[in-house]
Amino acid sequence: MSLSSAHQRSAKDQADSTEHTPPGDAPEEAVAESAPEGGTEAASSETAAAPGDGPDAEQAQEEPAEPAPAEPPPTDPDPGPGPDPDPGPAEPAPAAKNAVARWRERHPDITRALSWSLTVLAAVLVLFAFLMPDRLSQLTASRFVRVPAEPILLAALLLVLPPRPRRVVAVLSGVLLALLVLLNCVDMGFYQTLQRPFYLLFDWSLFADGLSFLKDSAGGTTAYGALAGALLAVLALLVLMPLAIVRLSKLMARHPSVARRSTLVAGVVWMTCATLGIQVSGLSVAAKVAGQRVRGQVTTVQQGLADRKVFAKEVADDRFAKVPSDRLLSGLRGKDVIFTFIESYGRGAVEDPAMAPGVDAVLRDGTRQLADAGFSARSGWLTSPVTGGGSWLAHTTFLSGLWVPDQQRYRYVSSSDRMTLTSAFKRTGDFRTVGMMPGVTRAWPESKFFGLDHVHDSRTMGYQGPRFGWSRVPDQYTLSAFERLEHGKASNQPMMSEIILTSSHTPWAPVPRTIGWDEVGDGSVYDAIQKEGKNREDVWKDAALVRQEYGKAIQYSLTNLIDFVTKYGDENTVLVFLGDHQPVSTVVGTDASRDVPIAIVAHDPKVLDQVSGWGWSDGLQPEHSAPVWRMDTFRDRFLTAFSSPQP
């Protein structure tokens, strides 16, 4: 080869090296590889100049370059982050990579369009993540017509970092931003169902409960399919978000002067909007959404940690702990006392025009029916610590006399020796205590905390019928089993019972219907009744239909409970029944109260005389103006009313 030819070859190699430098942060990151001369010449003769005006175009002059090897690197669309390889001979580039590079070179317009499209999508994804709200109702267009502060600060940081630290910061920022998006999505679900955010410190166990609920209400295939889809979405987000920020950081590194000017302009715009208080649809244009969300979560965790000590003192402070057993609940000795929780029976069922007419008719007719059987009733309102779900938290609040709105408090109090309303009956030594728990499907160690001598759950009640949505056992069967297994048996010992009625649990499809008590049997009769009911998917397509079916479910539960008292109750029967919480916002909206109805029914007039000072309404239907108490105050009021005063 002549000197002239060698000089031409060297110039050609240098041009090819410039054309085929892979898109990255800087030319110094290129990987040197050797190739046979023949292969290099062949590639040089068939390649055209790569497009140089798209986001992926490499501009070596933007950053200082290390001495490049004599041979050009293989064409690689994006080598990605990673350590620089050791210099020296390397294997020839894979044919697949060369094929991709050649395709890009033969279709420069398409390559350029795809490159810009990916960059725009990356920018949109990142901006959406920084401005994303934590409530579904706030997911409006106006929330995204704002300037977030956090990406401006991140861009400024990336511009001053060297290539390798810049990649690390970009990847870590992407992972953290993806986690923030996931937290926002979880919060959306919690606000939609429970009207509260997700608590990082102690709400993780609720995911297992949610999967169990989905299995029970929609079937195992749907539940596990949803779980698989959710896991794939999480994985995709954790991958795509870092890639998006890395891509944008590379674009800034290739065009530092434009990136610096753009960042400066964005910062000035943000400061101006913040100073002048400019707003769009009531929202500040100068946004700090992500930063506020992080600070809010940190504050919530700190408050949760501090609440442990506060709650521990509340659990220990029990003015009834030292009341002698012979004075405790002396006003109910010889009575059969039944505490019944009706799932999702909230104030909306009694007062909302969409559901109230049917429910109120049942309450009015039930009051007359009870009066004909010699019973009287008083009713009022309690404010539940939860809404939409979390029944066990409401049950614990009502029975323990402590405010239990979250899992942390529930775990603590249920492992303590706090006296509950139900365990107080056991402590007297005069009552047998039993529970009817159709929603319990496995071991329930908390029964000891609640002072229950024996618990009948879905596995031991003898039910042989089908499921009704989430509810495993129709309410009429639960009450029938209670009469057969406990209440109807001859005994010289009075009984205190806790009964959970679950037919009014979401999704309210299909809803069972009331049948003759002598037809209930082992529950096989419900096979045909279940097939008559509405399909869950059909009901939840229409919010109005959801409210309608919810109302029917509440009517069903109330009807059977009233029928049970009039059929099987006697002069010693005392019934206390209440709702545990309001239904989900689909039924009552997001601004509904957390109030639930409560009623006391008794045959003996002396029982209701002891609560005459409460100001409750006559009958099963509480008046709108009836007293409203926090649910945790009921235990002490009840124990005070029915226990002998201290000497």
C-alpha positions in Angstrom: 0.0 0.0 0.0 1.5 3.4 -1.1 2.0 6.3 1.3 -0.8 8.2 -0.6 -3.1 5.3 -0.3 -2.3 4.9 3.4 -3.0 8.6 3.9 -6.3 8.3 2.1 -7.2 5.2 4.1 -6.4 7.0 7.4 -8.6 9.9 6.5 -11.4 7.6 5.4 -11.1 5.6 8.7 -11.3 8.9 10.7 -14.4 9.9 8.8 -16.0 6.5 9.3 -15.2 6.7 13.0 -17.0 10.1 13.2 -20.0 8.7 11.3 -20.3 5.6 13.3 -19.7 6.8 16.8 -22.5 5.3 18.9 -24.9 7.7 20.6 -23.8 8.2 24.2 -22.7 10.8 26.6 -19.3 11.5 25.0 -17.0 10.1 22.4 -14.6 8.9 25.1 -17.0 6.2 26.0 -16.7 4.4 22.6 -15.5 0.8 22.6 -12.5 0.1 20.4 -12.8 -3.1 18.3 -10.7 -4.4 15.5 -12.0 -5.6 12.2 -10.4 -7.2 9.1 -9.3 -4.7 6.5 -11.4 -6.2 3.9 -14.5 -6.0 6.1 -13.7 -2.3 6.9 -13.3 -1.4 3.3 -16.5 -3.2 2.3 -18.4 -1.4 5.0 -16.9 1.9 4.1 -17.9 1.5 0.5 -21.5 0.8 1.2 -22.4 3.1 4.0 -23.8 6.6 3.8 -23.5 9.5 6.2 -25.7 8.9 9.3 -28.3 11.5 10.1 -26.8 14.3 12.2 -29.7 16.5 13.3 -31.8 14.1 15.5 -31.6 13.6 19.3 -29.4 10.5 18.8 -26.9 12.3 16.6 -23.4 12.3 18.1 -21.6 15.6 18.3 -18.1 14.9 19.5 -17.2 18.6 20.0 -19.7 19.0 22.9 -17.4 17.2 25.4 -13.7 16.6 25.5 -12.7 13.3 24.0 -10.0 10.9 24.9 -7.6 9.7 22.1 -9.6 7.5 19.8 -8.2 4.1 18.6 -7.1 3.8 15.0 -9.9 1.5 14.0 -13.5 2.7 14.1 -15.9 1.2 16.7 -18.8 -0.9 15.6 -22.0 0.9 14.9 -24.2 0.7 18.0 -27.4 2.6 18.4 -27.0 3.0 22.2 -24.3 1.3 24.2 -26.0 2.3 27.4 -24.4 3.0 30.8 -21.6 0.8 32.0 -17.9 0.6 32.7 -15.5 1.4 30.0 -14.1 -1.8 28.5 -10.4 -2.5 28.7 -8.5 -1.3 25.6 -7.2 -3.8 23.3 -8.2 -6.2 20.6 -11.9 -7.2 20.7 -14.1 -9.6 18.8 -15.7 -8.4 15.6 -19.0 -6.6 16.1 -22.0 -9.0 16.0 -23.7 -9.1 12.6 -27.1 -8.1 14.2 -25.7 -4.8 15.4 -24.2 -4.0 12.0 -27.5 -4.9 10.4 -29.3 -2.4 12.7 -26.8 0.3 12.0 -27.0 -0.3 8.2 -30.8 -0.1 8.4 -30.5 3.2 10.2 -28.2 4.5 7.6 -30.4 3.5 4.7 -33.5 5.1 6.4 -32.3 8.3 7.9 -35.7 10.0 7.9 -37.4 7.2 9.7 -34.5 6.9 12.2 -34.7 10.6 12.9 -38.5 10.5 13.4 -38.3 7.5 15.7 -35.5 9.2 17.7 -37.5 12.4 18.2 -40.6 10.4 19.0 -38.8 8.5 21.7 -37.4 11.6 23.2 -40.8 13.4 23.2 -42.4 10.3 24.9 -39.6 10.3 27.5 -40.2 14.0 28.3 -43.9 13.5 28.5 -43.5 10.5 30.8 -41.1 12.3 33.2 -43.3 15.5 33.3 -46.4 13.4 34.0 -44.7 11.6 36.8 -43.6 14.9 38.4 -47.1 16.4 38.2 -49.2 13.3 38.9 -51.8 13.7 41.7 -52.6 11.1 44.3 -56.3 11.0 43.8 -58.3 9.8 40.8 -60.7 12.8 41.1 -57.8 15.2 40.6 -56.5 13.6 37.4 -57.6 16.5 35.2 -55.9 18.3 32.3 -55.4 21.5 34.3 -53.1 19.8 36.7 -50.6 19.2 33.9 -50.6 22.8 32.6 -48.0 23.7 35.2 -44.2 24.1 35.6 -42.8 21.6 38.2 -39.7 22.7 40.1 -38.2 19.2 40.6 -37.2 18.5 37.0 -35.7 21.9 36.6 -33.4 21.2 39.6 -32.7 17.7 38.3 -31.7 19.1 34.9 -29.4 21.6 36.5 -27.7 18.9 38.5 -27.2 16.6 35.5 -25.7 19.4 33.5 -22.8 20.0 36.0 -22.0 16.3 36.5 -19.3 14.3 34.6 -20.5 11.5 32.4 -20.3 8.6 34.8 -21.9 10.3 37.9 -24.5 11.8 35.5 -25.6 8.3 34.4 -25.8 7.1 38.0 -27.8 10.1 39.1 -30.1 9.7 36.1 -30.8 6.0 36.8 -31.4 6.6 40.6 -33.6 9.5 39.8 -35.6 7.4 37.4 -36.1 4.6 40.0 -37.2 7.0 42.7 -39.6 8.8 40.3 -41.0 5.4 39.3 -41.6 4.5 43.0 -43.3 7.9 43.5 -45.7 7.1 40.6 -46.4 3.7 42.0 -47.2 5.3 45.4 -49.5 7.8 43.8 -51.3 4.9 42.0 -51.7 3.0 45.3 -53.0 6.2 47.0 -55.6 6.6 44.3 -56.9 3.2 45.0 -57.0 3.8 48.8 -58.7 7.2 48.4 -61.2 5.6 46.0 -62.2 2.8 48.4 -61.1 3.9 51.9 -61.0 7.7 51.6 -57.5 7.9 53.0 -53.9 7.5 51.7 -51.7 4.4 51.9 -49.6 4.3 55.0 -46.1 3.2 54.2 -45.4 2.1 57.7 -48.2 -0.5 58.3 -50.6 -0.9 55.3 -48.6 -3.6 53.4 -50.7 -6.5 54.8 -53.8 -5.0 53.1 -52.5 -6.0 49.7 -52.9 -9.7 50.7 -56.4 -8.8 51.9 -57.2 -7.1 48.6 -56.1 -10.1 46.6 -58.2 -12.4 48.9 -61.2 -10.1 48.3 -60.7 -10.2 44.6 -60.5 -14.0 44.6 -63.6 -14.2 46.7 -65.7 -11.8 44.6 -64.4 -12.3 41.1 -62.7 -15.7 41.1 -59.1 -17.0 41.3 -58.4 -16.6 37.6 -59.4 -12.9 37.5 -57.5 -12.2 40.8 -54.2 -13.8 39.7 -54.5 -12.3 36.2 -54.9 -8.9 37.8 -51.9 -9.6 40.1 -49.8 -10.6 37.1 -50.8 -7.5 35.2 -50.0 -5.3 38.2 -46.6 -6.8 38.6 -45.8 -6.4 34.9 -46.8 -2.8 35.1 -44.6 -2.2 38.1 -41.6 -3.8 36.4 -42.2 -1.8 33.2 -42.4 1.4 35.1 -39.2 0.7 37.0 -37.4 0.1 33.7 -38.9 2.8 31.5 -38.6 5.7 33.9 -34.8 5.4 34.4 -34.4 4.9 30.6 -36.4 8.0 30.0 -34.3 10.2 32.3 -31.0 8.7 30.9 -32.2 9.5 27.4 -33.0 13.1 28.2 -29.7 13.5 30.1 -27.8 12.3 27.0 -29.6 14.8 24.9 -28.6 17.6 27.3 -25.0 16.4 27.3 -24.9 16.5 23.4 -26.4 20.0 23.4 -25.1 21.6 26.6 -25.6 25.2 25.6 -29.2 24.7 24.5 -29.8 22.7 27.7 -28.4 25.4 29.9 -30.4 28.1 28.3 -33.6 26.0 28.5 -33.1 25.2 32.2 -32.4 28.8 33.0 -35.5 30.0 31.2 -37.6 27.3 32.9 -36.2 28.3 36.3 -37.1 32.0 35.7 -40.6 31.1 34.6 -41.1 29.0 37.7 -39.8 31.8 40.0 -42.0 34.4 38.3 -45.1 32.3 38.6 -44.4 31.5 42.2 -43.7 35.2 43.1 -46.8 36.4 41.3 -49.0 33.5 42.5 -50.2 32.8 39.0 -52.8 30.0 38.9 -54.7 27.8 36.5 -58.1 26.4 37.6 -57.2 27.2 41.2 -53.8 25.5 41.0 -50.5 27.3 41.2 -48.6 27.2 37.9 -45.3 26.9 39.9 -45.8 23.4 41.1 -43.9 21.3 43.7 -46.0 18.2 43.6 -43.3 15.5 43.9 -41.4 17.3 46.7 -44.6 17.8 48.7 -45.6 14.1 48.3 -42.2 13.0 49.6 -42.4 15.4 52.5 -45.9 14.2 53.2 -44.9 10.6 53.3 -41.9 11.4 55.6 -44.2 13.3 57.9 -46.7 10.4 57.9 -44.0 7.9 58.9 -42.8 10.1 61.7 -46.3 10.5 63.0 -46.9 6.8 62.8 -43.7 6.1 64.9 -44.7 8.8 67.4 -48.3 7.4 67.6 -47.1 4.1 69.0 -46.2 5.7 72.3 -49.3 7.8 72.5 -51.6 4.8 71.7 -49.8 2.6 74.3 -50.8 5.0 77.0 -54.4 5.1 75.7 -54.6 1.3 75.8 -53.3 1.2 79.4 -55.7 3.9 80.6 -58.9 2.0 81.2 -61.2 3.2 83.9 -63.3 0.0 83.8 -60.3 -2.3 84.2 -60.6 -2.4 88.0 -64.4 -2.5 88.2 -65.4 -5.6 90.3 -67.0 -8.3 88.2 -70.1 -8.3 90.3 -70.8 -4.7 89.4 -69.9 -5.0 85.7 -72.9 -5.2 83.5 -75.2 -5.9 86.4 -78.1 -4.3 84.6 -78.0 -7.1 81.9 -77.7 -10.1 84.1 -80.0 -12.9 82.9 -80.4 -11.4 79.4 -79.3 -12.8 76.1 -77.3 -10.0 74.5 -76.6 -10.0 70.8 -74.2 -7.5 69.1 -74.7 -7.5 65.3 -72.6 -5.6 62.7 -74.2 -5.1 59.3 -71.6 -4.7 56.7 -71.5 -1.3 54.9 -74.7 -0.1 56.6 -74.0 3.6 56.6 -75.9 6.9 57.0 -76.3 7.0 53.2 -78.5 4.0 53.3 -81.0 5.8 55.5 -80.8 9.4 54.1 -79.5 9.3 50.5 -82.5 9.6 48.1 -81.0 6.9 45.9 -81.2 4.2 48.6 -83.3 5.6 51.5 -86.8 4.9 50.3 -86.5 1.2 50.3 -84.3 1.0 53.4 -86.5 3.4 55.4 -89.6 1.4 54.6 -87.9 -1.7 56.0 -87.0 0.2 59.2 -90.5 1.5 59.6 -92.1 -1.8 59.0 -89.6 -3.5 61.3 -90.3 -1.1 64.1 -94.0 -2.0 63.9 -93.2 -5.7 63.6 -91.1 -5.6 66.7 -93.7 -3.6 68.6 -96.3 -6.2 67.8 -94.0 -8.8 69.3 -93.5 -6.7 72.4 -90.1 -5.2 71.6 -89.1 -1.5 71.7 -86.2 0.2 70.0 -84.0 3.4 70.3 -81.6 4.5 67.6 -78.8 7.1 67.0 -75.6 7.7 65.1 -72.0 6.7 65.5 -69.0 8.0 63.5 -66.8 5.2 62.2 -63.0 5.5 62.0 -63.1 4.1 58.5 -65.2 4.3 55.3 -65.5 2.1 52.3 -63.7 -0.8 54.0 -61.7 -1.9 57.0 -64.6 -3.5 58.9 -62.3 -5.1 61.5 -61.0 -1.6 62.4 -64.5 -0.4 63.1 -65.4 -3.6 65.1 -62.3 -3.1 67.2 -63.0 0.6 67.8 -66.6 -0.1 68.9 -65.6 -3.0 71.2 -62.4 -1.7 72.7 -63.4 1.9 73.3 -60.3 3.1 71.4 -60.0 4.9 68.1 -58.5 2.3 65.7 -58.3 3.7 62.2 -55.2 1.8 61.0 -53.4 -1.5 61.0 -50.7 -0.3 63.5 -53.2 0.4 66.2 -55.2 -2.7 65.4 -52.1 -5.0 65.8 -51.1 -3.3 69.0 -54.5 -3.3 70.8 -55.4 -6.8 69.6 -52.3 -8.2 71.2 -52.9 -6.4 74.5 -55.1 -7.2 77.5 -57.4 -4.3 76.9 -61.0 -5.2 78.1 -63.4 -5.1 75.2 -67.2 -4.8 75.4 -67.5 -8.5 74.6 -64.8 -9.7 77.0 -66.5 -7.6 79.7 -69.4 -10.1 79.5 -67.0 -13.0 79.9 -65.3 -11.3 82.8 -68.6 -11.3 84.8 -68.6 -15.1 84.8 -72.3 -15.1 84.1 -72.3 -15.2 80.3 -71.3 -17.7 77.7 -69.7 -15.7 74.8 -69.9 -16.9 71.2 -69.2 -15.4 67.8 -70.8 -16.0 64.3 -68.1 -15.0 61.8 -69.1 -16.1 58.2 -66.4 -13.9 56.7 -63.6 -15.7 58.6 -62.0 -18.4 56.5 -58.9 -19.4 58.5 -57.6 -19.4 62.1 -58.6 -16.2 64.0 -56.4 -15.8 67.1 -58.0 -12.4 67.8 -61.0 -14.2 69.2 -59.1 -14.5 72.5 -58.7 -10.7 72.6 -62.4 -10.2 72.0 -63.3 -12.7 74.8 -65.2 -15.2 72.8 -65.5 -18.7 74.2 -66.4 -20.2 70.9 -66.4 -19.0 67.3 -68.4 -20.4 64.4 -66.8 -19.4 61.1 -67.5 -20.2 57.4 -65.8 -23.6 57.8 -67.9 -24.8 60.8 -71.4 -23.4 60.2 -72.3 -26.3 57.9 -73.1 -24.2 54.8 -73.3 -26.1 51.6 -74.5 -23.4 49.2 -72.8 -21.1 46.7 -71.0 -17.8 47.3 -72.7 -14.5 46.9 -70.0 -12.2 45.6 -67.5 -11.8 48.5 -70.0 -13.1 51.1 -69.6 -16.8 51.6 -72.8 -17.2 53.6 -76.1 -15.5 53.2 -77.2 -13.6 56.3 -80.4 -15.6 56.7 -78.3 -18.8 56.8 -75.9 -17.2 59.4 -78.9 -16.3 61.7 -80.4 -19.7 61.1 -77.2 -21.4 62.0 -76.9 -19.2 65.1 -80.3 -20.4 66.3 -79.5 -24.1 65.5 -76.0 -24.1 67.0 -76.3 -21.8 70.0 -79.3 -19.6 70.6 -81.9 -22.4 70.3 -80.2 -24.8 72.7 -81.5 -25.2 76.2 -79.0 -23.6 78.7 -79.1 -22.3 82.2 -76.5 -19.7 81.3 -77.3 -16.4 79.5 -75.3 -15.7 76.4 -73.5 -12.8 74.8 -73.1 -13.1 71.0 -71.3 -11.2 68.3 -72.7 -11.7 64.8 -71.3 -10.4 61.6 -73.8 -10.1 58.7 -71.9 -10.0 55.3 -74.5 -10.1 52.6 -74.3 -6.3 52.2 -70.5 -6.5 51.5 -69.4 -5.1 48.2 -69.8 -6.0 45.2 -73.6 -6.5 46.1 -74.1 -8.9 43.2 -75.7 -11.3 43.3 -77.9 -10.4 46.3 -79.8 -13.3 48.0 -83.4 -13.1 48.8 -85.3 -14.0 51.9 -87.0 -17.5 52.1 -88.9 -19.4 54.7 -86.8 -20.2 57.8 -87.7 -23.8 57.5 -86.4 -23.8 53.9 -82.8 -22.8 54.7 -81.5 -26.2 55.5 -77.8 -26.7 54.8 -77.8 -23.9 52.2 -78.2 -26.0 49.1 -81.4 -24.1 48.3 -79.3 -21.0 47.5 -77.9 -22.6 44.3 -80.9 -21.6 42.4 -81.2 -18.2 44.2 -77.7 -17.3 43.3 -78.3 -18.0 39.6 -81.3 -15.7 39.7 -79.2 -12.8 40.9 -77.5 -10.1 38.8 -74.0 -10.5 37.5 -71.3 -8.5 39.2 -69.8 -7.2 35.9 -73.2 -6.0 34.6 -74.0 -4.2 37.9 -70.7 -2.3 38.1 -71.0 -0.9 34.6 -73.6 1.6 35.9 -73.1 3.6 39.2 -76.9 4.0 39.5 -77.3 0.3 39.4 -74.6 -0.2 42.0 -76.5 2.1 44.4 -79.7 0.2 43.7 -78.2 -3.2 44.4 -76.5 -1.8 47.5 -79.8 -0.6 48.8 -81.3 -4.1 48.2 -78.5 -5.8 50.1 -79.0 -3.6 53.1 -82.8 -4.2 53.0 -82.1 -8.0 52.9 -79.8 -7.9 55.9 -82.2 -5.7 58.0 -85.2 -7.8 57.0 -83.7 -11.1 58.2 -82.3 -9.6 61.4 -85.7 -8.2 62.3 -87.5 -11.4 61.4 -85.0 -13.4 63.5 -85.8 -11.3 66.6 -89.5 -11.5 66.2 -89.4 -15.2 65.5 -86.8 -16.5 68.0 -86.5 -13.6 70.5 -88.1 -13.7 74.0 -88.4 -11.4 77.0 -84.7 -11.7 77.8 -83.5 -10.8 74.3 -81.4 -7.6 73.9 -80.2 -6.7 70.4 -77.6 -4.0 69.6 -77.1 -3.7 65.9 -75.1 -1.1 63.8 -73.3 -0.5 60.6 -69.5 -0.8 60.6 -68.8 1.9 58.0 -70.2 3.7 54.9 -69.9 2.0 51.5 -67.4 3.0 48.9 -67.5 6.4 47.2 -69.2 5.0 44.1 -72.3 4.7 46.3 -72.2 7.7 48.6 -69.7 10.0 46.9 -66.4 11.4 48.2 -67.9 14.0 50.6 -70.2 11.7 52.6 -69.9 11.6 56.4 -68.6 8.5 58.2 -71.7 8.1 60.3 -73.5 4.8 60.7 -76.8 4.0 62.3 -77.0 2.1 65.6 -80.1 0.7 67.4 -80.9 -1.1 70.7 -83.8 -3.4 70.7 -85.2 -5.0 74.0 -88.3 -6.7 75.2 -87.8 -5.7 78.9 -88.6 -1.9 79.2 -86.1 -1.6 82.0 -83.3 -2.1 79.5 -84.2 0.9 77.5 -84.9 2.9 80.6 -81.2 2.7 81.4 -80.4 4.6 78.2 -83.2 7.0 78.3 -80.8 9.9 78.9 -78.9 9.3 75.6 -81.4 11.3 73.6 -81.8 8.6 70.9 -84.8 8.4 68.6 -87.7 6.0 69.1 -87.7 3.1 66.7 -85.1 1.6 64.4 -84.7 4.7 62.2 -82.6 7.4 63.8 -83.7 11.0 63.1 -81.4 13.3 61.2 -80.9 15.3 64.4 -80.2 12.4 66.7 -77.0 12.5 68.7 -73.8 11.6 66.8 -71.0 10.0 68.9 -67.6 8.8 67.9 -67.7 5.0 67.7 -64.9 4.6 70.3 -67.0 6.4 73.0 -69.8 3.8 72.9 -68.1 1.1 75.1 -67.7 3.4 78.1 -71.3 4.8 77.7 -72.7 1.3 77.5 -70.7 0.0 80.4 -71.7 3.0 82.5 -75.4 2.6 81.7 -75.6 -1.1 82.5 -73.0 -1.4 85.4 -73.6 -0.7 89.1 -72.0 2.6 90.2 -68.8 2.3 92.3 -69.4 2.7 96.0 
